Amino acid sequence: MLHTVIAFLPLLFLITYALKSRKMADAMVLATLLAMVLLYRQHFVTGLIDSMYAVLSTSAYQFSLCVIATFGAFISLMQQSGALMGFRDLLARVADTPRRTLLLAWLLSVVMFVDEYLNALTVTISMRGIADRNRVPREHLAAQANIMACCLCVTIPFTSWTAFSVGLISDFDLGFSDYLRAVPLMFYPLAMMLLSLLLALGAFPKVGVLKQSYLRVQSGGPTFEQASQTEKLVDIAEVDEDRVSSAWNAIVPLLSLVGGTIFFDNDLLHGIVIALVVQFLLYVPQKLMSVGDYFRHFFDGAKGMTTIAIVVGFGLMLSSANRELGLFDILINGVGGAVPAWLVAPMAFLLVALTVFAVGGCWAVMTIALPVFIPMGLAAGAAPSLMIAAVMSGVTLGYSICFYADAVFMTTAGTGVSNITTIRATLPYALTVGTLSAAAFLVAGERSIPA
């Protein structure tokens, strides 16, 4: 019992402190320090330093750090060249009402399906000015972008997530075709994408934070309200609306970003580097900026992402510490093995969601959950596609409501809306759809298990 309490302490502290103080960076560092003390006791300083080195040496953080810094540079260059305002004016010709704005943002998310970072950042940066002009609360744009970024990466079968998952299930003689058969059974991500579309079209009621934000805007308030006690995780200069250049100065780099990402096996970092080169070749010859200005804006943008890069690093340290404290074993192995056959699919969905929420990471959970629940389901007679769908749906649910997951930080970077506010706006819908999805997995599980 004591071991279980200790395993959950850092997570409980993180949630409590973050919600009370609204200071995510402080909460993340303090929760990580608490985890280090619980793990290493009197040697926690050495343990903390070793954990820092371990995270810095992981490909996951190296990728995140490079993407965060270079995307900050990409955004800064887009702003300072006037390309962002030109692109906004082009999109504004189509998106001239709140409904059309959100619908266009939804469609852009679908186009940017290849990576959740690319999705969340590109859509929010491109659409936030139009959303402000058309009196759409930033909270709605943030919640929609976060939902779409989290859900598309598992339901579109041509992403790095899909490739990783197929590699894991191949150990059980399952392959890409089995993953494809699982997609229609991924109840949570499919339903959330549909729900976000209905919310964009005004065909579904707004509740909680979304309702409050619309009431604020309708009463003449701002579309974006920065809480005074919330720290700024991203420090990039505000857009100068008088600085306007051709929309092609945004379209060409964006197309090169997406094209480069797809061409290099869905590697976003390749896409960003190519886009930065394209920006140089576009902006300097047009005399939108000098070579010196290009690099000044490049470094200013990268520097503005420092806080969020540090927070993500501490998030990975906390995730690793939670695994060492036994949180994975408690949530998946400890509970997952004690359920009847017909409950395997809904239990996999809920336990994976809880685990992803608890640790703030997806790929490590998939590495553990798929090898645990697929053989458990096969032994019970459940269809492999149902178990794949249950695990991946659970991953999506946990990821979309975790306030220290990568995707929500990218959404924060693009909209300025705090990660906690974004999750609070998402939560009523996510919990409702999650409950209905669990019921759907229960029905599907009962039907798939032999009598």
VOPAGU-2260 file (C-alpha; in pm, 1 decimal, decimal comma):
REM VOPAGU-2260
SITE   aa  ch    i         X         Y         Z
SITE  MET   A    0       0,0       0,0       0,0
SITE  LEU   A    1     281,2     241,1      93,8
SITE  HIS   A    2     457,5     166,9    -234,7
SITE  THR   A    3     142,4     263,3    -426,7
SITE  VAL   A    4     104,3     591,0    -236,2
SITE  ILE   A    5     469,3     681,3    -299,0
SITE  ALA   A    6     435,7     602,8    -670,6
SITE  PHE   A    7     144,9     846,5    -706,1
SITE  LEU   A    8     284,7    1129,3    -490,4
SITE  PRO   A    9     475,5    1322,7    -762,4
SITE  LEU   A   10     176,0    1312,4    -996,1
SITE  LEU   A   11     -66,9    1425,5    -726,3
SITE  PHE   A   12     169,3    1706,7    -626,9
SITE  LEU   A   13     207,8    1817,5    -988,3
SITE  ILE   A   14    -168,3    1832,6   -1044,9
SITE  THR   A   15    -241,5    2010,5    -716,9
SITE  TYR   A   16      36,3    2269,4    -743,1
SITE  ALA   A   17     -20,3    2342,0   -1111,7
SITE  LEU   A   18    -394,2    2392,2   -1070,7
SITE  LYS   A   19    -349,1    2611,7    -764,4
SITE  SER   A   20     -56,8    2826,3    -879,7
SITE  ARG   A   21    -114,2    2819,1   -1259,7
SITE  LYS   A   22     265,0    2803,3   -1290,1
SITE  MET   A   23     341,9    2495,7   -1495,0
SITE  ALA   A   24     718,3    2539,0   -1504,8
SITE  ASP   A   25     741,8    2567,3   -1125,5
SITE  ALA   A   26     509,7    2270,6   -1074,7
SITE  MET   A   27     703,3    2049,7   -1315,4
SITE  VAL   A   28    1042,3    2122,9   -1157,7
SITE  LEU   A   29     913,3    2074,6    -800,9
SITE  ALA   A   30     730,4    1750,3    -887,6
SITE  THR   A   31    1046,2    1617,3   -1052,5
SITE  LEU   A   32    1254,5    1708,3    -745,2
SITE  LEU   A   33    1001,6    1527,0    -524,7
SITE  ALA   A   34    1027,8    1217,8    -746,9
SITE  MET   A   35    1407,9    1232,1    -722,9
SITE  VAL   A   36    1390,7    1246,5    -342,3
SITE  LEU   A   37    1153,6     948,2    -334,0
SITE  LEU   A   38    1377,0     751,5    -570,5
SITE  TYR   A   39    1725,6     838,0    -448,3
SITE  ARG   A   40    1663,9     969,1     -94,7
SITE  GLN   A   41    1986,1    1123,1      44,1
SITE  HIS   A   42    2151,5    1084,3    -297,3
SITE  PHE   A   43    1881,0    1277,4    -478,4
SITE  VAL   A   44    2118,7    1548,3    -607,0
SITE  THR   A   45    2330,4    1288,4    -784,7
SITE  GLY   A   46    2015,5    1112,7    -901,1
SITE  LEU   A   47    1879,1    1439,6   -1040,4
SITE  ILE   A   48    2198,3    1510,3   -1234,8
SITE  ASP   A   49    2209,3    1153,7   -1368,1
SITE  SER   A   50    1846,4    1189,1   -1475,0
SITE  MET   A   51    1925,3    1514,4   -1656,1
SITE  TYR   A   52    2208,6    1346,1   -1845,5
SITE  ALA   A   53    1986,8    1047,7   -1922,7
SITE  VAL   A   54    1709,5    1264,9   -2067,9
SITE  LEU   A   55    1953,9    1478,1   -2266,3
SITE  SER   A   56    2094,2    1160,7   -2421,9
SITE  THR   A   57    1755,5    1025,4   -2533,0
SITE  SER   A   58    1654,5    1061,8   -2896,2
SITE  ALA   A   59    1304,8    1166,5   -2781,5
SITE  TYR   A   60    1429,3    1480,1   -2604,7
SITE  GLN   A   61    1692,7    1555,6   -2865,1
SITE  PHE   A   62    1415,1    1551,4   -3125,1
SITE  SER   A   63    1180,8    1761,7   -2910,0
SITE  LEU   A   64    1452,6    2016,1   -2829,9
SITE  CYS   A   65    1553,5    2055,9   -3193,9
SITE  VAL   A   66    1192,6    2083,2   -3310,6
SITE  ILE   A   67    1096,5    2334,4   -3041,2
SITE  ALA   A   68    1398,0    2560,2   -3105,9
SITE  THR   A   69    1379,0    2548,6   -3485,4
SITE  PHE   A   70    1003,7    2597,6   -3490,8
SITE  GLY   A   71    1047,8    2903,7   -3270,1
SITE  ALA   A   72    1291,8    3035,1   -3530,1
SITE  PHE   A   73    1052,4    2944,4   -3812,4
SITE  ILE   A   74     766,7    3134,0   -3645,8
SITE  SER   A   75     982,9    3440,2   -3574,3
SITE  LEU   A   76    1104,5    3456,6   -3935,2
SITE  MET   A   77     749,5    3416,0   -4062,8
SITE  GLN   A   78     637,1    3707,0   -3847,1
SITE  GLN   A   79     927,8    3942,1   -3916,6
SITE  SER   A   80     910,3    3888,1   -4294,9
SITE  GLY   A   81     543,5    3988,1   -4300,9
SITE  ALA   A   82     459,9    3644,2   -4442,5
SITE  LEU   A   83     233,6    3554,2   -4153,2
SITE  MET   A   84      17,5    3861,2   -4202,5
SITE  GLY   A   85       5,7    3802,6   -4577,0
SITE  PHE   A   86    -102,7    3442,6   -4518,9
SITE  ARG   A   87    -358,8    3558,6   -4265,2
SITE  ASP   A   88    -507,9    3806,1   -4512,9
SITE  LEU   A   89    -532,9    3531,2   -4775,2
SITE  LEU   A   90    -707,3    3291,1   -4538,8
SITE  ALA   A   91    -930,1    3571,5   -4413,0
SITE  ARG   A   92   -1090,0    3595,6   -4757,9
SITE  VAL   A   93   -1238,5    3251,3   -4694,5
SITE  ALA   A   94   -1264,8    3261,2   -4316,2
SITE  ASP   A   95   -1474,1    3574,7   -4271,3
SITE  THR   A   96   -1706,2    3439,2   -3998,6
SITE  PRO   A   97   -1640,6    3253,2   -3671,3
SITE  ARG   A   98   -1783,5    2931,7   -3815,2
SITE  ARG   A   99   -1571,6    2946,4   -4129,8
SITE  THR   A  100   -1263,8    3027,4   -3921,5
SITE  LEU   A  101   -1298,7    2718,3   -3707,6
SITE  LEU   A  102   -1393,0    2502,9   -4005,1
SITE  LEU   A  103   -1081,3    2617,1   -4191,6
SITE  ALA   A  104    -869,0    2546,4   -3883,6
SITE  TRP   A  105   -1022,7    2197,5   -3865,3
SITE  LEU   A  106    -943,0    2131,6   -4232,5
SITE  LEU   A  107    -586,9    2260,4   -4189,1
SITE  SER   A  108    -540,7    2013,2   -3904,9
SITE  VAL   A  109    -641,2    1728,8   -4135,9
SITE  VAL   A  110    -392,0    1850,0   -4399,0
SITE  MET   A  111    -113,3    1866,6   -4136,0
SITE  PHE   A  112    -175,1    1509,5   -4015,4
SITE  VAL   A  113     185,0    1389,1   -4048,5
SITE  ASP   A  114     298,4    1503,8   -3701,3
SITE  GLU   A  115     123,3    1636,7   -3390,4
SITE  TYR   A  116     388,8    1907,4   -3336,3
SITE  LEU   A  117     351,6    2027,9   -3693,9
SITE  ASN   A  118     -25,5    2011,5   -3664,2
SITE  ALA   A  119     -65,5    2201,8   -3339,0
SITE  LEU   A  120     193,4    2470,8   -3413,6
SITE  THR   A  121     113,0    2538,2   -3778,4
SITE  VAL   A  122    -264,6    2552,0   -3736,7
SITE  THR   A  123    -257,5    2777,1   -3431,0
SITE  ILE   A  124       7,4    3015,5   -3565,6
SITE  SER   A  125    -173,1    3041,2   -3900,4
SITE  MET   A  126    -523,1    3086,8   -3759,8
SITE  ARG   A  127    -492,2    3281,8   -3435,9
SITE  GLY   A  128    -491,6    3624,4   -3604,5
SITE  ILE   A  129    -798,7    3531,2   -3810,6
SITE  ALA   A  130    -967,4    3393,1   -3500,5
SITE  ASP   A  131    -905,1    3721,5   -3318,2
SITE  ARG   A  132   -1035,2    3924,6   -3613,5
SITE  ASN   A  133   -1353,3    3715,9   -3634,0
SITE  ARG   A  134   -1410,8    3723,8   -3257,4
SITE  VAL   A  135   -1344,3    3354,6   -3198,1
SITE  PRO   A  136   -1216,8    3289,5   -2844,5
SITE  ARG   A  137    -859,8    3164,9   -2845,0
SITE  GLU   A  138    -967,5    2892,8   -2601,5
SITE  HIS   A  139   -1180,0    2733,2   -2874,6
SITE  LEU   A  140    -896,6    2741,3   -3127,3
SITE  ALA   A  141    -657,7    2593,6   -2868,9
SITE  ALA   A  142    -893,3    2314,2   -2762,9
SITE  GLN   A  143    -976,7    2222,5   -3122,5
SITE  ALA   A  144    -610,9    2221,5   -3231,0
SITE  ASN   A  145    -510,3    2008,1   -2932,8
SITE  ILE   A  146    -787,1    1754,3   -2997,6
SITE  MET   A  147    -710,5    1723,3   -3367,4
SITE  ALA   A  148    -333,6    1695,8   -3318,0
SITE  CYS   A  149    -379,0    1415,2   -3064,1
SITE  CYS   A  150    -642,1    1220,8   -3259,5
SITE  LEU   A  151    -509,9    1236,3   -3615,9
SITE  CYS   A  152    -174,5    1078,3   -3533,7
SITE  VAL   A  153    -339,3     743,0   -3449,4
SITE  THR   A  154    -629,5     736,5   -3695,7
SITE  ILE   A  155    -434,5     832,0   -4009,5
SITE  PRO   A  156    -234,2     517,5   -4095,3
SITE  PHE   A  157      66,0     703,0   -4243,0
SITE  THR   A  158     225,7     868,0   -3941,3
SITE  SER   A  159     526,8     791,1   -3723,9
SITE  TRP   A  160     282,1     674,6   -3454,4
SITE  THR   A  161     137,3     414,2   -3690,5
SITE  ALA   A  162     481,1     290,1   -3794,9
SITE  PHE   A  163     588,7     258,5   -3431,6
SITE  SER   A  164     269,8      74,7   -3332,8
SITE  VAL   A  165     290,0    -165,7   -3627,3
SITE  GLY   A  166     646,5    -247,2   -3525,6
SITE  LEU   A  167     528,7    -336,9   -3175,1
SITE  ILE   A  168     238,4    -559,2   -3284,3
SITE  SER   A  169     457,3    -742,4   -3536,0
SITE  ASP   A  170     589,0    -949,6   -3244,7
SITE  PHE   A  171     244,3   -1113,6   -3235,1
SITE  ASP   A  172     229,6   -1188,7   -3609,4
SITE  LEU   A  173      13,4    -880,6   -3665,3
SITE  GLY   A  174      81,9    -611,4   -3921,8
SITE  PHE   A  175     -31,7    -299,5   -4104,9
SITE  SER   A  176    -355,4    -460,5   -4227,2
SITE  ASP   A  177    -451,4    -540,4   -3865,8
SITE  TYR   A  178    -390,0    -177,0   -3771,0
SITE  LEU   A  179    -609,6     -64,2   -4060,8
SITE  ARG   A  180    -889,9    -291,5   -3937,8
SITE  ALA   A  181    -853,2    -135,2   -3594,2
SITE  VAL   A  182    -902,5     224,8   -3713,2
SITE  PRO   A  183   -1286,4     206,6   -3743,8
SITE  LEU   A  184   -1292,1      71,8   -3384,6
SITE  MET   A  185   -1092,5     363,3   -3242,2
SITE  PHE   A  186   -1407,6     507,4   -3091,3
SITE  TYR   A  187   -1254,5     789,0   -2886,0
SITE  PRO   A  188   -1034,4     968,1   -3144,7
SITE  LEU   A  189   -1293,7     932,0   -3421,7
SITE  ALA   A  190   -1571,7    1065,3   -3200,5
SITE  MET   A  191   -1359,9    1354,5   -3071,9
SITE  MET   A  192   -1269,3    1466,1   -3423,1
SITE  LEU   A  193   -1636,4    1457,6   -3519,4
SITE  LEU   A  194   -1728,8    1644,6   -3201,7
SITE  SER   A  195   -1468,9    1914,6   -3267,9
SITE  LEU   A  196   -1615,6    1958,0   -3616,2
SITE  LEU   A  197   -1967,7    1989,6   -3474,5
SITE  LEU   A  198   -1844,1    2246,1   -3220,7
SITE  ALA   A  199   -1677,3    2440,8   -3501,2
SITE  LEU   A  200   -2002,8    2443,7   -3697,1
SITE  GLY   A  201   -2201,7    2550,2   -3392,8
SITE  ALA   A  202   -2399,8    2224,5   -3403,1
SITE  PHE   A  203   -2306,6    2113,2   -3051,1
SITE  PRO   A  204   -2349,1    2302,7   -2724,0
SITE  LYS   A  205   -2051,5    2472,9   -2562,3
SITE  VAL   A  206   -1996,5    2401,5   -2194,1
SITE  GLY   A  207   -1749,1    2489,8   -1922,0
SITE  VAL   A  208   -1451,0    2702,0   -2024,6
SITE  LEU   A  209   -1567,8    2723,5   -2387,4
SITE  LYS   A  210   -1906,1    2859,1   -2282,9
SITE  GLN   A  211   -1744,8    3112,7   -2048,7
SITE  SER   A  212   -1503,3    3227,5   -2319,3
SITE  TYR   A  213   -1786,6    3285,2   -2568,2
SITE  LEU   A  214   -1985,0    3479,1   -2308,5
SITE  ARG   A  215   -1678,4    3697,6   -2248,3
SITE  VAL   A  216   -1636,7    3772,1   -2620,0
SITE  GLN   A  217   -2009,3    3831,6   -2675,2
SITE  SER   A  218   -2010,3    4086,4   -2391,4
SITE  GLY   A  219   -1736,4    4284,6   -2565,9
SITE  GLY   A  220   -1437,8    4125,4   -2393,5
SITE  PRO   A  221   -1111,7    4020,7   -2559,0
SITE  THR   A  222   -1074,7    3702,8   -2762,3
SITE  PHE   A  223    -764,8    3617,8   -2560,8
SITE  GLU   A  224    -732,9    3687,0   -2191,0
SITE  GLN   A  225    -394,0    3612,4   -2035,3
SITE  ALA   A  226    -438,3    3532,4   -1666,2
SITE  SER   A  227    -209,9    3752,4   -1457,9
SITE  GLN   A  228     -85,4    3463,0   -1244,6
SITE  THR   A  229      -3,1    3233,8   -1537,1
SITE  GLU   A  230     356,9    3231,0   -1655,9
SITE  LYS   A  231     442,1    3273,0   -2021,6
SITE  LEU   A  232     591,3    2948,3   -2149,5
SITE  VAL   A  233     669,2    3094,9   -2492,2
SITE  ASP   A  234     831,6    3435,7   -2539,7
SITE  ILE   A  235     805,3    3529,2   -2907,1
SITE  ALA   A  236     736,8    3887,8   -3010,2
SITE  GLU   A  237     378,6    3980,0   -3091,5
SITE  VAL   A  238     285,3    4000,0   -3457,9
SITE  ASP   A  239     327,6    4341,1   -3618,4
SITE  GLU   A  240       3,5    4372,7   -3815,6
SITE  ASP   A  241     147,6    4652,8   -4029,3
SITE  ARG   A  242     424,1    4425,4   -4157,6
SITE  VAL   A  243     267,5    4247,4   -4456,5
SITE  SER   A  244     428,9    4068,2   -4749,2
SITE  SER   A  245     306,8    3817,4   -5006,3
SITE  ALA   A  246     114,9    3515,6   -4878,4
SITE  TRP   A  247     348,0    3302,4   -5091,5
SITE  ASN   A  248     625,1    3384,7   -4844,1
SITE  ALA   A  249     430,8    3171,2   -4596,4
SITE  ILE   A  250     278,9    2915,0   -4833,1
SITE  VAL   A  251     609,4    2808,5   -4993,4
SITE  PRO   A  252     789,7    2745,9   -4659,2
SITE  LEU   A  253     484,4    2563,5   -4521,6
SITE  LEU   A  254     462,0    2343,2   -4830,3
SITE  SER   A  255     834,9    2272,3   -4808,6
SITE  LEU   A  256     792,9    2187,2   -4439,8
SITE  VAL   A  257     513,6    1937,3   -4505,3
SITE  GLY   A  258     674,6    1800,6   -4821,4
SITE  GLY   A  259    1014,6    1760,7   -4657,0
SITE  THR   A  260     858,0    1587,5   -4358,8
SITE  ILE   A  261     674,6    1337,1   -4579,2
SITE  PHE   A  262     972,7    1281,1   -4811,5
SITE  PHE   A  263    1205,8    1197,7   -4522,1
SITE  ASP   A  264     983,1     924,1   -4374,4
SITE  ASN   A  265     762,8    1162,3   -4173,7
SITE  ASP   A  266    1062,3    1315,8   -3993,0
SITE  LEU   A  267     946,9    1661,3   -3889,6
SITE  LEU   A  268    1297,2    1788,4   -3816,5
SITE  HIS   A  269    1401,1    1735,1   -4178,8
SITE  GLY   A  270    1094,3    1931,8   -4284,6
SITE  ILE   A  271    1169,1    2225,5   -4053,5
SITE  VAL   A  272    1534,6    2251,2   -4160,7
SITE  ILE   A  273    1431,1    2250,8   -4526,0
SITE  ALA   A  274    1168,6    2517,8   -4452,5
SITE  LEU   A  275    1427,9    2736,8   -4278,3
SITE  VAL   A  276    1655,1    2713,7   -4583,9
SITE  VAL   A  277    1360,7    2803,8   -4807,3
SITE  GLN   A  278    1281,5    3103,4   -4586,7
SITE  PHE   A  279    1640,3    3228,1   -4626,2
SITE  LEU   A  280    1624,4    3188,8   -5005,9
SITE  LEU   A  281    1290,4    3373,3   -5014,4
SITE  TYR   A  282    1330,9    3653,9   -4763,9
SITE  VAL   A  283    1689,2    3771,7   -4819,5
SITE  PRO   A  284    1674,6    3811,0   -5202,9
SITE  GLN   A  285    1344,0    3999,9   -5168,8
SITE  LYS   A  286    1517,8    4230,8   -4917,6
SITE  LEU   A  287    1251,4    4154,2   -4658,7
SITE  MET   A  288    1549,6    4118,1   -4426,2
SITE  SER   A  289    1928,6    4115,5   -4449,3
SITE  VAL   A  290    2143,9    3813,3   -4375,6
SITE  GLY   A  291    2217,6    3960,1   -4034,2
SITE  ASP   A  292    1846,9    4019,9   -3969,1
SITE  TYR   A  293    1767,4    3662,4   -4072,6
SITE  PHE   A  294    1997,9    3515,4   -3809,6
SITE  ARG   A  295    1894,5    3768,0   -3545,4
SITE  HIS   A  296    1529,4    3671,9   -3588,4
SITE  PHE   A  297    1629,9    3304,7   -3605,0
SITE  PHE   A  298    1802,4    3319,4   -3267,1
SITE  ASP   A  299    1534,1    3541,1   -3111,3
SITE  GLY   A  300    1270,2    3283,3   -3205,7
SITE  ALA   A  301    1474,7    2990,3   -3077,6
SITE  LYS   A  302    1551,0    3177,7   -2753,3
SITE  GLY   A  303    1181,1    3246,9   -2699,6
SITE  MET   A  304    1116,8    2871,8   -2674,1
SITE  THR   A  305    1369,1    2816,0   -2392,9
SITE  THR   A  306    1116,3    2784,9   -2110,9
SITE  ILE   A  307     894,3    2537,4   -2289,2
SITE  ALA   A  308    1200,1    2330,5   -2390,0
SITE  ILE   A  309    1309,4    2310,6   -2025,6
SITE  VAL   A  310     958,3    2219,2   -1910,4
SITE  VAL   A  311     939,0    1938,9   -2168,2
SITE  GLY   A  312    1278,5    1812,8   -2048,5
SITE  PHE   A  313    1162,2    1802,6   -1686,3
SITE  GLY   A  314     843,0    1633,0   -1805,8
SITE  LEU   A  315    1049,8    1352,7   -1956,1
SITE  MET   A  316    1251,1    1327,4   -1635,1
SITE  LEU   A  317     929,3    1299,3   -1434,5
SITE  SER   A  318     794,5    1037,7   -1675,4
SITE  SER   A  319    1108,6     829,5   -1632,0
SITE  ALA   A  320    1091,9     869,1   -1254,2
SITE  ASN   A  321     727,1     759,6   -1250,3
SITE  ARG   A  322     825,1     443,7   -1436,3
SITE  GLU   A  323    1102,7     372,4   -1184,6
SITE  LEU   A  324     863,5     432,7    -895,4
SITE  GLY   A  325     645,8     155,8   -1038,0
SITE  LEU   A  326     354,8     361,3   -1167,3
SITE  PHE   A  327     343,3     164,0   -1492,4
SITE  ASP   A  328     333,5    -169,4   -1313,0
SITE  ILE   A  329      61,0     -52,8   -1076,1
SITE  LEU   A  330    -163,7      84,2   -1349,3
SITE  ILE   A  331    -114,0    -172,6   -1625,3
SITE  ASN   A  332      32,4    -496,3   -1496,3
SITE  GLY   A  333    -114,9    -477,3   -1146,2
SITE  VAL   A  334    -475,0    -408,5   -1247,5
SITE  GLY   A  335    -477,8    -527,1   -1608,1
SITE  GLY   A  336    -416,9    -890,3   -1523,4
SITE  ALA   A  337    -708,6    -916,6   -1279,7
SITE  VAL   A  338   -1008,5    -858,6   -1508,0
SITE  PRO   A  339   -1250,5   -1103,0   -1673,0
SITE  ALA   A  340   -1216,0   -1168,3   -2046,1
SITE  TRP   A  341   -1510,3    -954,7   -2155,4
SITE  LEU   A  342   -1364,6    -654,4   -1971,4
SITE  VAL   A  343   -1019,4    -671,5   -2130,4
SITE  ALA   A  344   -1089,2    -419,4   -2410,7
SITE  PRO   A  345   -1261,4    -146,5   -2200,7
SITE  MET   A  346   -1011,3    -199,3   -1919,0
SITE  ALA   A  347    -720,5    -164,6   -2162,4
SITE  PHE   A  348    -874,9     159,0   -2292,6
SITE  LEU   A  349    -917,3     310,2   -1945,1
SITE  LEU   A  350    -589,9     190,0   -1794,6
SITE  VAL   A  351    -383,2     307,7   -2090,1
SITE  ALA   A  352    -560,1     646,3   -2079,2
SITE  LEU   A  353    -489,5     680,1   -1707,4
SITE  THR   A  354    -126,9     577,7   -1754,3
SITE  VAL   A  355     -64,2     822,6   -2038,9
SITE  PHE   A  356    -225,8    1098,3   -1833,6
SITE  ALA   A  357     -12,9    1001,6   -1532,2
SITE  VAL   A  358     322,9     994,5   -1709,3
SITE  GLY   A  359     264,8    1253,8   -1982,2
SITE  GLY   A  360     414,6    1038,6   -2256,4
SITE  CYS   A  361     272,8     804,7   -2517,0
SITE  TRP   A  362     541,3     600,2   -2685,0
SITE  ALA   A  363     678,9     450,6   -2363,8
SITE  VAL   A  364     325,0     350,3   -2263,3
SITE  MET   A  365     260,2     192,1   -2603,2
SITE  THR   A  366     583,7      -3,7   -2564,4
SITE  ILE   A  367     445,1    -158,8   -2245,6
SITE  ALA   A  368      70,6    -164,0   -2309,9
SITE  LEU   A  369      57,4    -331,3   -2651,3
SITE  PRO   A  370     269,9    -631,3   -2543,1
SITE  VAL   A  371      56,1    -666,0   -2229,1
SITE  PHE   A  372    -297,1    -626,6   -2362,1
SITE  ILE   A  373    -272,8    -784,5   -2706,9
SITE  PRO   A  374    -175,7   -1131,7   -2576,9
SITE  MET   A  375    -426,4   -1089,5   -2294,0
SITE  GLY   A  376    -700,5   -1018,2   -2548,8
SITE  LEU   A  377    -590,4   -1297,9   -2780,2
SITE  ALA   A  378    -594,3   -1545,0   -2491,3
SITE  ALA   A  379    -950,6   -1435,3   -2411,1
SITE  GLY   A  380   -1059,0   -1471,7   -2773,5
SITE  ALA   A  381   -1092,5   -1098,5   -2849,2
SITE  ALA   A  382   -1021,9    -979,5   -3202,6
SITE  PRO   A  383    -669,6    -834,5   -3241,2
SITE  SER   A  384    -811,2    -524,2   -3411,3
SITE  LEU   A  385   -1030,2    -456,3   -3106,0
SITE  MET   A  386    -732,1    -469,6   -2869,4
SITE  ILE   A  387    -520,4    -246,7   -3093,5
SITE  ALA   A  388    -809,3       1,7   -3111,0
SITE  ALA   A  389    -858,8      -6,5   -2732,7
SITE  VAL   A  390    -492,8      65,0   -2658,2
SITE  MET   A  391    -455,1     339,3   -2920,4
SITE  SER   A  392    -783,8     500,7   -2815,6
SITE  GLY   A  393    -660,8     498,6   -2456,2
SITE  VAL   A  394    -336,5     661,6   -2565,1
SITE  THR   A  395    -533,6     936,4   -2738,0
SITE  LEU   A  396    -764,4     999,5   -2442,9
SITE  GLY   A  397    -476,8    1026,7   -2196,0
SITE  TYR   A  398    -271,6    1244,2   -2431,1
SITE  SER   A  399    -555,6    1484,5   -2506,8
SITE  ILE   A  400    -627,6    1558,7   -2139,2
SITE  CYS   A  401    -272,0    1557,3   -2000,7
SITE  PHE   A  402    -174,5    1916,4   -1921,7
SITE  TYR   A  403     199,1    1845,1   -1945,5
SITE  ALA   A  404     200,5    1645,1   -2268,6
SITE  ASP   A  405     399,8    1767,1   -2567,6
SITE  ALA   A  406      98,3    1841,7   -2787,6
SITE  VAL   A  407     -66,0    2082,1   -2543,3
SITE  PHE   A  408     262,2    2271,2   -2500,3
SITE  MET   A  409     279,4    2312,3   -2877,5
SITE  THR   A  410     -78,1    2442,9   -2871,2
SITE  THR   A  411      21,1    2686,1   -2596,6
SITE  ALA   A  412     315,2    2801,2   -2806,9
SITE  GLY   A  413      84,2    2878,4   -3099,0
SITE  THR   A  414    -214,1    3034,1   -2923,0
SITE  GLY   A  415     -77,3    3181,3   -2601,7
SITE  VAL   A  416    -356,3    3003,0   -2412,8
SITE  SER   A  417    -212,6    2825,1   -2109,9
SITE  ASN   A  418    -189,4    2447,7   -2115,0
SITE  ILE   A  419    -417,9    2418,9   -1812,6
SITE  THR   A  420    -686,6    2638,4   -1970,8
SITE  THR   A  421    -667,4    2434,8   -2292,5
SITE  ILE   A  422    -716,5    2108,9   -2102,3
SITE  ARG   A  423    -998,7    2256,9   -1893,3
SITE  ALA   A  424   -1174,3    2353,8   -2216,5
SITE  THR   A  425   -1124,5    2002,6   -2354,6
SITE  LEU   A  426   -1204,4    1804,0   -2040,3
SITE  PRO   A  427   -1589,1    1802,4   -2034,4
SITE  TYR   A  428   -1602,2    1673,8   -2391,5
SITE  ALA   A  429   -1313,1    1430,3   -2348,5
SITE  LEU   A  430   -1459,9    1273,8   -2034,8
SITE  THR   A  431   -1805,5    1241,4   -2192,8
SITE  VAL   A  432   -1670,7    1085,0   -2511,7
SITE  GLY   A  433   -1432,3     871,9   -2305,5
SITE  THR   A  434   -1721,1     731,2   -2101,5
SITE  LEU   A  435   -1921,1     652,7   -2415,1
SITE  SER   A  436   -1613,1     496,6   -2575,0
SITE  ALA   A  437   -1559,7     271,9   -2272,2
SITE  ALA   A  438   -1921,8     158,7   -2306,7
SITE  ALA   A  439   -1866,9      93,6   -2678,1
SITE  PHE   A  440   -1557,6    -116,8   -2600,6
SITE  LEU   A  441   -1757,7    -305,5   -2340,2
SITE  VAL   A  442   -2025,5    -395,2   -2596,6
SITE  ALA   A  443   -1766,2    -481,1   -2857,8
SITE  GLY   A  444   -1574,2    -689,3   -2605,2
SITE  GLU   A  445   -1879,5    -888,9   -2503,2
SITE  ARG   A  446   -1957,5    -966,9   -2867,3
SITE  SER   A  447   -1601,5   -1070,6   -2952,3
SITE  ILE   A  448   -1551,8   -1311,3   -2662,2
SITE  PRO   A  449   -1676,1   -1667,5   -2729,6
SITE  ALA   A  450   -1955,2   -1787,8   -2504,5
